[in-house]
Amino acid sequence: MNEFTHLDNQGHVRMVDVGHKDQTLRTAVAEGIVAMHPDTLARIMDEKSEKKAMS
């Protein structure tokens, strides 16, 4: 397979029909990093930080 089927001639991403493929078991793993000031973490851990609704 030399071409990516999900890219058109201009290199733009496009939808691909995968309805004909056999089902397979797959696993996805994600990882993230949260960076903050040490004082912020201390307030969260001490439950001294006020909870505010996001709008």
C-alpha distance matrix in Angstrom:
0.0 3.8 5.9 7.8 9.2 12.5 13.4 15.3 16.0 18.6 16.5 18.5 17.4 17.6 17.9 15.2 16.6 15.8 18.8 17.2 15.7 18.0 20.2 19.7 22.2 21.2 23.5 23.6 26.0 27.6 30.2 32.6 35.5 38.7 40.9 44.5 47.9 49.6 52.5 50.2 48.9 52.5 53.6 50.8 51.7 55.4 54.8 56.8 54.2 54.9 52.3 51.5 49.8 46.8 47.1
3.8 0.0 3.8 6.9 9.3 12.3 12.1 13.7 13.7 16.1 14.2 16.8 16.4 17.1 18.3 16.2 18.2 18.0 21.3 20.1 18.8 21.4 23.3 22.8 25.1 23.6 25.5 25.2 27.2 28.4 30.6 32.7 35.4 38.5 40.4 44.0 47.3 49.2 52.1 49.9 48.8 52.5 53.6 51.0 52.0 55.7 55.1 56.9 54.2 54.9 52.5 51.5 49.9 46.7 46.9
5.9 3.8 0.0 3.8 6.1 8.8 8.4 9.9 10.3 12.8 10.9 13.1 12.8 13.4 14.8 13.1 15.6 15.9 19.4 18.7 17.8 20.8 22.6 22.5 24.7 23.1 24.9 24.3 26.4 27.3 29.6 31.4 34.1 37.1 39.0 42.5 45.9 48.0 50.7 48.3 47.4 51.1 52.0 49.3 50.6 54.2 53.4 55.1 52.2 52.7 50.2 49.1 47.3 44.0 44.0
7.8 6.9 3.8 0.0 3.8 5.5 5.9 8.6 10.3 12.1 9.4 10.9 9.7 10.5 11.7 10.3 13.2 13.5 17.2 17.1 16.1 19.1 20.5 20.3 22.3 20.5 22.1 21.2 23.4 24.1 26.5 28.3 31.1 33.9 35.9 39.4 42.9 45.0 47.6 45.0 44.2 47.9 48.6 45.9 47.3 50.9 49.9 51.6 48.7 49.2 46.6 45.4 43.6 40.4 40.3
9.2 9.3 6.1 3.8 0.0 3.8 5.6 7.7 10.2 12.4 10.4 10.9 9.1 8.5 9.0 7.0 9.7 10.6 14.1 14.2 13.8 17.2 18.8 19.3 21.7 20.2 22.3 21.6 24.3 25.0 27.8 29.6 32.6 35.2 37.5 40.8 44.4 46.5 48.9 46.2 45.4 49.1 49.6 46.7 48.1 51.7 50.5 52.2 49.3 49.5 46.7 45.4 43.3 40.1 39.9
12.5 12.3 8.8 5.5 3.8 0.0 3.8 6.8 10.1 11.4 8.9 8.2 5.7 5.3 6.3 5.8 9.5 10.7 14.3 15.3 14.9 18.2 19.1 19.6 21.5 19.7 21.3 20.1 22.5 22.9 25.5 27.0 29.9 32.3 34.6 37.8 41.4 43.7 45.9 43.1 42.4 46.2 46.5 43.7 45.2 48.7 47.4 49.0 46.0 46.1 43.2 41.9 39.7 36.5 36.2
13.4 12.1 8.4 5.9 5.6 3.8 0.0 3.8 6.8 7.6 5.2 5.3 4.6 5.8 8.5 9.1 12.7 14.4 17.8 18.8 18.6 21.9 22.9 23.3 25.1 23.0 24.4 22.8 24.9 24.8 27.2 28.2 30.9 33.2 35.1 38.3 41.7 44.2 46.5 43.7 43.3 47.1 47.4 44.8 46.6 50.0 48.7 50.1 47.0 47.0 44.4 42.8 40.7 37.3 36.9
15.3 13.7 9.9 8.6 7.7 6.8 3.8 0.0 3.8 5.4 5.2 5.4 6.5 6.6 9.7 10.5 13.8 16.2 19.3 20.2 20.6 24.2 25.5 26.2 28.3 26.4 27.9 26.5 28.6 28.5 30.7 31.6 34.2 36.3 38.1 41.2 44.6 47.2 49.3 46.5 46.3 50.1 50.3 47.7 49.7 53.0 51.6 52.9 49.6 49.5 46.8 45.0 42.8 39.3 38.5
16.0 13.7 10.3 10.3 10.2 10.1 6.8 3.8 0.0 3.8 5.5 7.4 9.7 10.4 13.5 14.1 17.2 19.6 22.6 23.1 23.6 27.2 28.7 29.3 31.4 29.6 31.0 29.6 31.5 31.3 33.4 34.2 36.5 38.7 40.2 43.3 46.6 49.3 51.5 48.9 48.7 52.6 52.8 50.4 52.4 55.7 54.4 55.6 52.3 52.2 49.7 47.8 45.7 42.2 41.3
18.6 16.1 12.8 12.1 12.4 11.4 7.6 5.4 3.8 0.0 3.8 5.6 9.0 10.6 14.3 15.7 19.2 21.5 24.6 25.6 25.8 29.3 30.5 30.9 32.6 30.4 31.5 29.6 31.2 30.5 32.3 32.7 34.7 36.7 38.0 40.9 44.1 47.0 49.1 46.5 46.6 50.4 50.5 48.4 50.5 53.7 52.4 53.4 50.0 49.9 47.5 45.5 43.5 39.9 38.9
16.5 14.2 10.9 9.4 10.4 8.9 5.2 5.2 5.5 3.8 0.0 3.8 6.5 9.1 12.7 14.0 17.7 19.5 22.9 23.9 23.7 27.0 27.9 28.0 29.5 27.1 28.0 26.0 27.5 26.9 28.6 29.2 31.3 33.4 34.8 37.9 41.1 43.9 46.1 43.6 43.5 47.3 47.6 45.3 47.3 50.6 49.5 50.5 47.3 47.4 45.0 43.2 41.3 37.7 37.1
18.5 16.8 13.1 10.9 10.9 8.2 5.3 5.4 7.4 5.6 3.8 0.0 3.8 6.4 10.2 12.3 16.1 18.2 21.4 23.0 22.9 26.2 26.8 27.2 28.6 26.2 27.0 24.9 26.5 25.7 27.5 27.9 30.1 32.0 33.6 36.5 39.8 42.6 44.6 41.8 41.9 45.7 45.7 43.3 45.5 48.7 47.3 48.3 45.0 44.9 42.3 40.4 38.3 34.7 33.9
17.4 16.4 12.8 9.7 9.1 5.7 4.6 6.5 9.7 9.0 6.5 3.8 0.0 3.8 7.0 9.3 13.1 14.9 18.1 20.0 19.8 22.9 23.3 23.7 25.0 22.7 23.6 21.6 23.4 22.8 25.0 25.7 28.2 30.2 32.1 35.1 38.6 41.2 43.2 40.3 40.1 43.9 43.9 41.3 43.3 46.6 45.1 46.4 43.2 43.0 40.3 38.6 36.4 33.0 32.4
17.6 17.1 13.4 10.5 8.5 5.3 5.8 6.6 10.4 10.6 9.1 6.4 3.8 0.0 3.8 6.5 10.0 12.5 15.3 17.3 17.7 21.1 21.6 22.6 24.3 22.5 23.8 22.2 24.6 24.3 26.9 27.8 30.6 32.4 34.7 37.6 41.1 43.6 45.5 42.5 42.2 45.9 45.8 43.0 45.0 48.2 46.6 48.0 44.8 44.4 41.5 39.7 37.3 34.0 33.2
17.9 18.3 14.8 11.7 9.0 6.3 8.5 9.7 13.5 14.3 12.7 10.2 7.0 3.8 0.0 3.8 6.7 9.3 11.8 14.2 14.8 18.1 18.6 19.9 21.8 20.3 21.9 20.8 23.5 23.6 26.5 27.7 30.7 32.6 35.2 38.1 41.7 44.0 45.8 42.7 42.1 45.8 45.6 42.7 44.5 47.7 46.0 47.6 44.5 44.1 41.0 39.3 36.8 33.6 32.9
15.2 16.2 13.1 10.3 7.0 5.8 9.1 10.5 14.1 15.7 14.0 12.3 9.3 6.5 3.8 0.0 3.8 6.1 9.1 10.8 11.4 14.9 15.9 17.4 19.7 18.7 20.8 20.2 23.3 24.0 27.2 28.8 32.0 34.2 36.9 40.0 43.7 45.7 47.8 44.7 43.9 47.5 47.5 44.5 46.0 49.4 47.8 49.6 46.7 46.4 43.3 41.9 39.4 36.4 35.9
16.6 18.2 15.6 13.2 9.7 9.5 12.7 13.8 17.2 19.2 17.7 16.1 13.1 10.0 6.7 3.8 0.0 3.8 5.6 7.6 9.0 12.5 13.8 16.0 18.7 18.3 21.0 21.0 24.4 25.4 28.8 30.7 34.1 36.3 39.2 42.2 45.9 47.9 49.8 46.6 45.7 49.2 49.2 46.0 47.4 50.7 49.0 51.0 48.2 47.8 44.5 43.3 40.6 37.8 37.3
15.8 18.0 15.9 13.5 10.6 10.7 14.4 16.2 19.6 21.5 19.5 18.2 14.9 12.5 9.3 6.1 3.8 0.0 3.8 5.5 5.6 8.9 10.1 12.2 15.0 15.0 17.9 18.4 21.9 23.5 27.1 29.3 32.8 35.2 38.3 41.4 45.1 46.8 48.9 45.8 44.5 48.0 48.2 44.9 46.0 49.4 47.9 50.1 47.4 47.3 44.0 43.1 40.6 38.0 37.9
18.8 21.3 19.4 17.2 14.1 14.3 17.8 19.3 22.6 24.6 22.9 21.4 18.1 15.3 11.8 9.1 5.6 3.8 0.0 3.8 5.6 8.3 9.5 12.5 15.5 16.2 19.3 20.3 24.0 25.7 29.3 31.6 35.2 37.5 40.7 43.7 47.4 49.0 50.9 47.7 46.4 49.8 49.8 46.4 47.4 50.8 49.0 51.4 48.8 48.4 45.1 44.2 41.5 39.1 38.9
17.2 20.1 18.7 17.1 14.2 15.3 18.8 20.2 23.1 25.6 23.9 23.0 20.0 17.3 14.2 10.8 7.6 5.5 3.8 0.0 3.8 6.7 9.3 12.3 15.8 17.0 20.4 21.8 25.5 27.5 31.2 33.7 37.4 39.8 43.0 46.2 49.9 51.4 53.5 50.4 48.9 52.3 52.5 49.1 50.0 53.4 51.9 54.3 51.8 51.6 48.3 47.5 45.0 42.6 42.5
15.7 18.8 17.8 16.1 13.8 14.9 18.6 20.6 23.6 25.8 23.7 22.9 19.8 17.7 14.8 11.4 9.0 5.6 5.6 3.8 0.0 3.8 6.5 8.9 12.4 13.6 17.1 18.7 22.4 24.7 28.4 31.1 34.8 37.4 40.6 43.8 47.6 48.9 51.1 48.2 46.5 49.9 50.3 46.9 47.6 51.1 49.8 52.3 49.9 50.0 46.8 46.3 43.9 41.6 41.8
18.0 21.4 20.8 19.1 17.2 18.2 21.9 24.2 27.2 29.3 27.0 26.2 22.9 21.1 18.1 14.9 12.5 8.9 8.3 6.7 3.8 0.0 3.8 6.4 10.1 12.1 15.9 18.1 21.8 24.6 28.3 31.2 35.0 37.7 41.0 44.2 47.9 48.9 51.2 48.3 46.4 49.6 50.2 46.7 47.1 50.6 49.4 52.1 49.9 50.1 46.9 46.7 44.5 42.3 42.8
20.2 23.3 22.6 20.5 18.8 19.1 22.9 25.5 28.7 30.5 27.9 26.8 23.3 21.6 18.6 15.9 13.8 10.1 9.5 9.3 6.5 3.8 0.0 3.8 7.0 9.3 12.9 15.4 19.1 21.9 25.6 28.6 32.3 34.9 38.4 41.5 45.1 46.0 48.2 45.3 43.3 46.5 47.0 43.4 43.8 47.2 45.9 48.8 46.7 46.9 43.7 43.6 41.5 39.6 40.2
19.7 22.8 22.5 20.3 19.3 19.6 23.3 26.2 29.3 30.9 28.0 27.2 23.7 22.6 19.9 17.4 16.0 12.2 12.5 12.3 8.9 6.4 3.8 0.0 3.8 6.2 9.9 12.8 16.3 19.4 23.1 26.3 30.0 32.8 36.2 39.4 43.0 43.7 46.1 43.4 41.2 44.3 45.1 41.6 41.7 45.3 44.3 47.2 45.2 45.7 42.7 42.8 41.0 39.1 40.1
22.2 25.1 24.7 22.3 21.7 21.5 25.1 28.3 31.4 32.6 29.5 28.6 25.0 24.3 21.8 19.7 18.7 15.0 15.5 15.8 12.4 10.1 7.0 3.8 0.0 3.8 6.9 10.3 13.6 16.9 20.4 23.8 27.5 30.2 33.7 36.8 40.3 40.8 43.2 40.6 38.2 41.2 42.0 38.5 38.5 42.0 41.1 44.1 42.3 43.0 40.1 40.5 38.8 37.2 38.4
21.2 23.6 23.1 20.5 20.2 19.7 23.0 26.4 29.6 30.4 27.1 26.2 22.7 22.5 20.3 18.7 18.3 15.0 16.2 17.0 13.6 12.1 9.3 6.2 3.8 0.0 3.8 6.7 10.1 13.4 16.9 20.3 24.0 26.8 30.2 33.4 37.0 37.6 40.0 37.4 35.2 38.3 39.2 35.8 35.9 39.5 38.7 41.5 39.7 40.4 37.6 37.9 36.4 34.6 36.0
23.5 25.5 24.9 22.1 22.3 21.3 24.4 27.9 31.0 31.5 28.0 27.0 23.6 23.8 21.9 20.8 21.0 17.9 19.3 20.4 17.1 15.9 12.9 9.9 6.9 3.8 0.0 3.8 6.7 10.1 13.5 17.0 20.6 23.4 26.9 30.0 33.5 34.0 36.5 34.0 31.6 34.7 35.7 32.3 32.3 35.9 35.3 38.1 36.4 37.3 34.7 35.2 33.9 32.2 33.9
23.6 25.2 24.3 21.2 21.6 20.1 22.8 26.5 29.6 29.6 26.0 24.9 21.6 22.2 20.8 20.2 21.0 18.4 20.3 21.8 18.7 18.1 15.4 12.8 10.3 6.7 3.8 0.0 3.8 6.7 10.3 13.5 17.2 20.1 23.5 26.7 30.3 31.0 33.5 30.9 28.7 32.0 32.9 29.6 29.9 33.6 32.9 35.5 33.6 34.5 31.9 32.3 31.1 29.2 30.9
26.0 27.2 26.4 23.4 24.3 22.5 24.9 28.6 31.5 31.2 27.5 26.5 23.4 24.6 23.5 23.3 24.4 21.9 24.0 25.5 22.4 21.8 19.1 16.3 13.6 10.1 6.7 3.8 0.0 3.8 6.9 10.5 14.0 17.0 20.3 23.6 27.1 27.6 30.2 27.8 25.5 28.7 30.0 26.8 26.9 30.6 30.2 32.9 31.0 32.3 30.0 30.6 29.9 28.1 30.1
27.6 28.4 27.3 24.1 25.0 22.9 24.8 28.5 31.3 30.5 26.9 25.7 22.8 24.3 23.6 24.0 25.4 23.5 25.7 27.5 24.7 24.6 21.9 19.4 16.9 13.4 10.1 6.7 3.8 0.0 3.8 6.9 10.6 13.5 16.8 20.1 23.6 24.4 27.0 24.5 22.5 25.8 26.9 23.9 24.3 28.1 27.6 30.0 27.9 29.2 27.0 27.5 26.8 24.9 27.0
30.2 30.6 29.6 26.5 27.8 25.5 27.2 30.7 33.4 32.3 28.6 27.5 25.0 26.9 26.5 27.2 28.8 27.1 29.3 31.2 28.4 28.3 25.6 23.1 20.4 16.9 13.5 10.3 6.9 3.8 0.0 3.8 7.1 10.3 13.5 16.8 20.3 21.0 23.7 21.5 19.4 22.8 24.1 21.3 21.7 25.5 25.3 27.6 25.6 27.3 25.5 26.1 26.0 24.2 26.6
32.6 32.7 31.4 28.3 29.6 27.0 28.2 31.6 34.2 32.7 29.2 27.9 25.7 27.8 27.7 28.8 30.7 29.3 31.6 33.7 31.1 31.2 28.6 26.3 23.8 20.3 17.0 13.5 10.5 6.9 3.8 0.0 3.8 6.7 9.9 13.3 16.8 17.9 20.5 18.1 16.4 20.0 21.2 18.5 19.3 23.0 22.8 24.7 22.6 24.3 22.7 23.2 23.3 21.5 24.0
35.5 35.4 34.1 31.1 32.6 29.9 30.9 34.2 36.5 34.7 31.3 30.1 28.2 30.6 30.7 32.0 34.1 32.8 35.2 37.4 34.8 35.0 32.3 30.0 27.5 24.0 20.6 17.2 14.0 10.6 7.1 3.8 0.0 3.8 6.4 9.9 13.3 14.4 17.2 15.2 13.5 17.1 18.6 16.5 17.3 20.9 21.1 22.7 20.6 22.6 21.6 22.3 22.9 21.3 24.0
38.7 38.5 37.1 33.9 35.2 32.3 33.2 36.3 38.7 36.7 33.4 32.0 30.2 32.4 32.6 34.2 36.3 35.2 37.5 39.8 37.4 37.7 34.9 32.8 30.2 26.8 23.4 20.1 17.0 13.5 10.3 6.7 3.8 0.0 3.8 6.6 10.2 11.6 14.0 11.6 10.4 14.1 15.2 13.2 14.5 17.9 18.0 19.2 17.0 19.0 18.2 18.9 19.9 18.5 21.5
40.9 40.4 39.0 35.9 37.5 34.6 35.1 38.1 40.2 38.0 34.8 33.6 32.1 34.7 35.2 36.9 39.2 38.3 40.7 43.0 40.6 41.0 38.4 36.2 33.7 30.2 26.9 23.5 20.3 16.8 13.5 9.9 6.4 3.8 0.0 3.8 7.2 9.1 11.7 10.0 9.5 13.1 14.4 13.3 14.8 17.9 18.3 18.9 16.8 19.1 19.0 19.6 21.1 19.7 22.6
44.5 44.0 42.5 39.4 40.8 37.8 38.3 41.2 43.3 40.9 37.9 36.5 35.1 37.6 38.1 40.0 42.2 41.4 43.7 46.2 43.8 44.2 41.5 39.4 36.8 33.4 30.0 26.7 23.6 20.1 16.8 13.3 9.9 6.6 3.8 0.0 3.8 6.3 8.2 6.5 6.9 10.3 11.3 10.9 12.8 15.3 15.8 15.9 13.8 16.4 16.8 17.7 19.7 18.8 21.8
47.9 47.3 45.9 42.9 44.4 41.4 41.7 44.6 46.6 44.1 41.1 39.8 38.6 41.1 41.7 43.7 45.9 45.1 47.4 49.9 47.6 47.9 45.1 43.0 40.3 37.0 33.5 30.3 27.1 23.6 20.3 16.8 13.3 10.2 7.2 3.8 0.0 3.8 5.4 5.3 6.7 8.9 10.2 11.1 12.8 14.6 15.6 15.0 13.5 16.4 17.7 18.7 21.3 20.8 23.8
49.6 49.2 48.0 45.0 46.5 43.7 44.2 47.2 49.3 47.0 43.9 42.6 41.2 43.6 44.0 45.7 47.9 46.8 49.0 51.4 48.9 48.9 46.0 43.7 40.8 37.6 34.0 31.0 27.6 24.4 21.0 17.9 14.4 11.6 9.1 6.3 3.8 0.0 3.8 5.4 5.2 6.3 8.8 10.0 10.6 12.3 14.2 13.9 13.3 16.7 18.3 20.0 22.8 22.8 26.1
52.5 52.1 50.7 47.6 48.9 45.9 46.5 49.3 51.5 49.1 46.1 44.6 43.2 45.5 45.8 47.8 49.8 48.9 50.9 53.5 51.1 51.2 48.2 46.1 43.2 40.0 36.5 33.5 30.2 27.0 23.7 20.5 17.2 14.0 11.7 8.2 5.4 3.8 0.0 3.8 5.5 5.0 6.3 8.7 9.9 10.4 12.1 11.0 10.6 14.1 16.2 18.1 21.2 21.7 25.0
50.2 49.9 48.3 45.0 46.2 43.1 43.7 46.5 48.9 46.5 43.6 41.8 40.3 42.5 42.7 44.7 46.6 45.8 47.7 50.4 48.2 48.3 45.3 43.4 40.6 37.4 34.0 30.9 27.8 24.5 21.5 18.1 15.2 11.6 10.0 6.5 5.3 5.4 3.8 0.0 3.8 5.4 5.2 6.3 8.7 9.9 10.5 9.8 8.3 11.5 13.1 14.8 17.7 18.0 21.4
48.9 48.8 47.4 44.2 45.4 42.4 43.3 46.3 48.7 46.6 43.5 41.9 40.1 42.2 42.1 43.9 45.7 44.5 46.4 48.9 46.5 46.4 43.3 41.2 38.2 35.2 31.6 28.7 25.5 22.5 19.4 16.4 13.5 10.4 9.5 6.9 6.7 5.2 5.5 3.8 0.0 3.8 5.5 5.1 6.1 8.5 9.7 10.3 9.5 13.0 14.1 16.3 19.0 19.4 23.0
52.5 52.5 51.1 47.9 49.1 46.2 47.1 50.1 52.6 50.4 47.3 45.7 43.9 45.9 45.8 47.5 49.2 48.0 49.8 52.3 49.9 49.6 46.5 44.3 41.2 38.3 34.7 32.0 28.7 25.8 22.8 20.0 17.1 14.1 13.1 10.3 8.9 6.3 5.0 5.4 3.8 0.0 3.8 5.5 5.1 6.0 8.4 8.6 9.2 13.0 14.9 17.5 20.6 21.6 25.2
53.6 53.6 52.0 48.6 49.6 46.5 47.4 50.3 52.8 50.5 47.6 45.7 43.9 45.8 45.6 47.5 49.2 48.2 49.8 52.5 50.3 50.2 47.0 45.1 42.0 39.2 35.7 32.9 30.0 26.9 24.1 21.2 18.6 15.2 14.4 11.3 10.2 8.8 6.3 5.2 5.5 3.8 0.0 3.8 5.5 5.1 5.9 5.1 5.5 9.3 11.5 14.2 17.6 18.9 22.5
50.8 51.0 49.3 45.9 46.7 43.7 44.8 47.7 50.4 48.4 45.3 43.3 41.3 43.0 42.7 44.5 46.0 44.9 46.4 49.1 46.9 46.7 43.4 41.6 38.5 35.8 32.3 29.6 26.8 23.9 21.3 18.5 16.5 13.2 13.3 10.9 11.1 10.0 8.7 6.3 5.1 5.5 3.8 0.0 3.8 5.5 5.0 6.4 5.7 9.0 10.0 12.9 15.8 17.0 20.7
51.7 52.0 50.6 47.3 48.1 45.2 46.6 49.7 52.4 50.5 47.3 45.5 43.3 45.0 44.5 46.0 47.4 46.0 47.4 50.0 47.6 47.1 43.8 41.7 38.5 35.9 32.3 29.9 26.9 24.3 21.7 19.3 17.3 14.5 14.8 12.8 12.8 10.6 9.9 8.7 6.1 5.1 5.5 3.8 0.0 3.8 5.4 7.8 8.8 12.0 13.1 16.3 19.0 20.4 24.2
55.4 55.7 54.2 50.9 51.7 48.7 50.0 53.0 55.7 53.7 50.6 48.7 46.6 48.2 47.7 49.4 50.7 49.4 50.8 53.4 51.1 50.6 47.2 45.3 42.0 39.5 35.9 33.6 30.6 28.1 25.5 23.0 20.9 17.9 17.9 15.3 14.6 12.3 10.4 9.9 8.5 6.0 5.1 5.5 3.8 0.0 3.8 5.4 7.9 11.1 13.0 16.5 19.6 21.5 25.1
54.8 55.1 53.4 49.9 50.5 47.4 48.7 51.6 54.4 52.4 49.5 47.3 45.1 46.6 46.0 47.8 49.0 47.9 49.0 51.9 49.8 49.4 45.9 44.3 41.1 38.7 35.3 32.9 30.2 27.6 25.3 22.8 21.1 18.0 18.3 15.8 15.6 14.2 12.1 10.5 9.7 8.4 5.9 5.0 5.4 3.8 0.0 3.8 5.6 8.0 9.5 13.1 16.1 18.3 22.0
56.8 56.9 55.1 51.6 52.2 49.0 50.1 52.9 55.6 53.4 50.5 48.3 46.4 48.0 47.6 49.6 51.0 50.1 51.4 54.3 52.3 52.1 48.8 47.2 44.1 41.5 38.1 35.5 32.9 30.0 27.6 24.7 22.7 19.2 18.9 15.9 15.0 13.9 11.0 9.8 10.3 8.6 5.1 6.4 7.8 5.4 3.8 0.0 3.8 6.5 9.3 12.5 16.0 18.3 21.7
54.2 54.2 52.2 48.7 49.3 46.0 47.0 49.6 52.3 50.0 47.3 45.0 43.2 44.8 44.5 46.7 48.2 47.4 48.8 51.8 49.9 49.9 46.7 45.2 42.3 39.7 36.4 33.6 31.0 27.9 25.6 22.6 20.6 17.0 16.8 13.8 13.5 13.3 10.6 8.3 9.5 9.2 5.5 5.7 8.8 7.9 5.6 3.8 0.0 3.8 6.5 9.3 12.8 14.8 18.2
54.9 54.9 52.7 49.2 49.5 46.1 47.0 49.5 52.2 49.9 47.4 44.9 43.0 44.4 44.1 46.4 47.8 47.3 48.4 51.6 50.0 50.1 46.9 45.7 43.0 40.4 37.3 34.5 32.3 29.2 27.3 24.3 22.6 19.0 19.1 16.4 16.4 16.7 14.1 11.5 13.0 13.0 9.3 9.0 12.0 11.1 8.0 6.5 3.8 0.0 3.8 6.3 10.0 12.5 15.6
52.3 52.5 50.2 46.6 46.7 43.2 44.4 46.8 49.7 47.5 45.0 42.3 40.3 41.5 41.0 43.3 44.5 44.0 45.1 48.3 46.8 46.9 43.7 42.7 40.1 37.6 34.7 31.9 30.0 27.0 25.5 22.7 21.6 18.2 19.0 16.8 17.7 18.3 16.2 13.1 14.1 14.9 11.5 10.0 13.1 13.0 9.5 9.3 6.5 3.8 0.0 3.8 6.8 9.5 12.9
51.5 51.5 49.1 45.4 45.4 41.9 42.8 45.0 47.8 45.5 43.2 40.4 38.6 39.7 39.3 41.9 43.3 43.1 44.2 47.5 46.3 46.7 43.6 42.8 40.5 37.9 35.2 32.3 30.6 27.5 26.1 23.2 22.3 18.9 19.6 17.7 18.7 20.0 18.1 14.8 16.3 17.5 14.2 12.9 16.3 16.5 13.1 12.5 9.3 6.3 3.8 0.0 3.8 6.4 9.4
49.8 49.9 47.3 43.6 43.3 39.7 40.7 42.8 45.7 43.5 41.3 38.3 36.4 37.3 36.8 39.4 40.6 40.6 41.5 45.0 43.9 44.5 41.5 41.0 38.8 36.4 33.9 31.1 29.9 26.8 26.0 23.3 22.9 19.9 21.1 19.7 21.3 22.8 21.2 17.7 19.0 20.6 17.6 15.8 19.0 19.6 16.1 16.0 12.8 10.0 6.8 3.8 0.0 3.8 6.4
46.8 46.7 44.0 40.4 40.1 36.5 37.3 39.3 42.2 39.9 37.7 34.7 33.0 34.0 33.6 36.4 37.8 38.0 39.1 42.6 41.6 42.3 39.6 39.1 37.2 34.6 32.2 29.2 28.1 24.9 24.2 21.5 21.3 18.5 19.7 18.8 20.8 22.8 21.7 18.0 19.4 21.6 18.9 17.0 20.4 21.5 18.3 18.3 14.8 12.5 9.5 6.4 3.8 0.0 3.8
47.1 46.9 44.0 40.3 39.9 36.2 36.9 38.5 41.3 38.9 37.1 33.9 32.4 33.2 32.9 35.9 37.3 37.9 38.9 42.5 41.8 42.8 40.2 40.1 38.4 36.0 33.9 30.9 30.1 27.0 26.6 24.0 24.0 21.5 22.6 21.8 23.8 26.1 25.0 21.4 23.0 25.2 22.5 20.7 24.2 25.1 22.0 21.7 18.2 15.6 12.9 9.4 6.4 3.8 0.0
